[in-house]
Amino acid sequence: MGILGGFGLTLTVFASGLAFATWLLAAKPVGTVSPSQSVAELWTR
């Protein structure tokens, strides 16, 4: 009984991690903010 319970728990944790990784990879990336003129001036000084 304990072996089956441990196996089921391991499968549950593995499946939840797989689902989270799939969700993370399928998520749309956050839009990048274009640098303003003041930021560009900081790098050229």
Helices and strands as residue ranges (DSSP letters): H 2-26, H 37-44
